[in-house]
């Protein structure tokens, strides 16, 4: 589903975030990418989502070479992905419902069916009762679950999460971990980047450990 | 196809909502555009009305041939025959002095004055329509007829109308130059509005890109915004001119009663109104297109 082959990412200014990384994640797998801050976890996820492009080497996601993707093709790759960010990137000028609606709106989904799916996604993360609430009035954990609902509403084949439990306490983190496992159980490939070792250990998934831009253990 | 249509309907609806969510800013922008457009369009309306006036006064050049007051009907017949046989005359209409007086009495408000005259001061006259209407031919005919016996005066009618019309053509050119300048202003206003819109919607644009929105999807509401704003500005200009004409016509009604003539300003024809609206919407669209192309590429998720 996702494969890196000798991928190096050098940022302008000379910082090398990844150095010759080779790894493969199969369809239906649940993988944690861990390692200390600055090890290249976020960069790896950004490469998978075509937010960044590899300096050398190739990144292939669901059969498409991300590095060689034309800009016009990028949106169509991203529609196959669900992205979750540490800072959530929610829109604060609209309700929870409208936030989750966004991925369906960009693909021109039929209105009634879209509303049904949005409610299903909100229900899945336990926020159905708060569909009319604006994100500002949600707690940190609720905001993160809202971001998860937005990432899964269009039923992507791959879920990429960057530090999804960044600012949450352990109990909350465990709940979110279970949520990811349930998506994985219905066939979604899940990739989670985290530096939260206890969170990762509890889940007992396959781990890819990065250190200074290299794969230390896979 | 259905999806495509849905996208457009949706973009239009969001855009309208955005315009209405900031009513004051929208109103100000629309007024600026309306006033900017009303100036050249108002001038255009004035010129078109003046043109209508000169046409109704007949810009087909004619010669008025006035006979001496002591000319009898025999003289008139002789001159009529001479005019009708003249190779460059297409038509010569005889206007007897009594008829001319009657016409004067009925068509202007001067009945009292005419009635108080001791005798008819008007001469017999001919209205001559020449075959060749070039200025040189007209002058040659005028000079020739002037020399005939019992002819006191030959007047080239409609010459002033032709001069006025030439002047109006120059005025129309000035109007189009002015319109060009204000079209630039409209594009600039839209460009700036859209630039601010993009800046305030930066986050939304970034998120949209992350969840797989195409560039055209992101661009669409901004283009609609520009076009709708331009259209509203065009409507505002139309309304400003309509109001101006309404007020002026009120004043002109008194004037036309005094002169016993029908003087009334007319608004833009339906075709011209349509062009005004289409033009302003297109310019708004163009302004936002420039702005979107310039500013959207700078927003990429990091």
Interface residues (C-beta under 8 A of the other chain):
Chain A: X49 X51 X72 X75 X76 X77 X78 X79 X81 X83 X89 X91 X93 X102 X103 X105 X106 X107 X108 X110 X111 X150
Chain B: X3 X4 X6 X7 X10 X203 X204 X206 X207 X208 X209 X210 X211 X212 X213 X214 X215 X217 X301 X302
